[in-house]
């Protein structure tokens, strides 16, 4: 995903400050990671629902 690359690059640019909670970069990296994990949940649910519909 593009957002993964952008937040990774931002963390690299800011170095150790990218890991400190008081900086915005850390929050964006953390939030992006959670969103990317949550995004897979949607795909899994679509697959589960489609299998359920096809079985009926």
N, C-alpha and C positions, 0 to 999 in steps of 0.2 A: 504494500500500500504506500501511497505517496506520503501520507501523514507519518508513517513509521520512519521513512527516510528523513523527512524534515526534522522530526523531533530528535532522531539519533544525531543528525548533523549539528543541531543546536546544542545538544549535550556535549558533543565533541568540541565545538567552538568555545563553549563556556568552561570546559575542563572540569575541575573539581567543584566549581560553583554550580554546575548543572545538577549536582546531587544534594545541594543544601535546600532545605524546605523553605527558606525565606525568599528564594528566587523563583520567578514565574516559570523558568525553564524546567525545573524539577516537577512542578505540578503538571505542566503540559505533557511531559514524558510519561508521567504516571497515569494521567487521564487517558492519553492515547493508548497506552498498553491495555488498560481496562476496556476501552471501547473496542479495540481490535479483538480481544478475547470474547467480548459480548457479541460482536458481529458474527462470529462463528456459530453462536447459539441460534441465531435466526436461521442460518442455513441448515442446521441440524433439525430444527423444528419443521422447516419446510419439507425436509426429507421424511420425517416421521409422519407428518400429516398426509403427504402424498402416498406413502405406503399404506396407510390406514384407509384412505379413500379407494385405492386400487383393490384392496382386499375385499371390499364390500360389494 
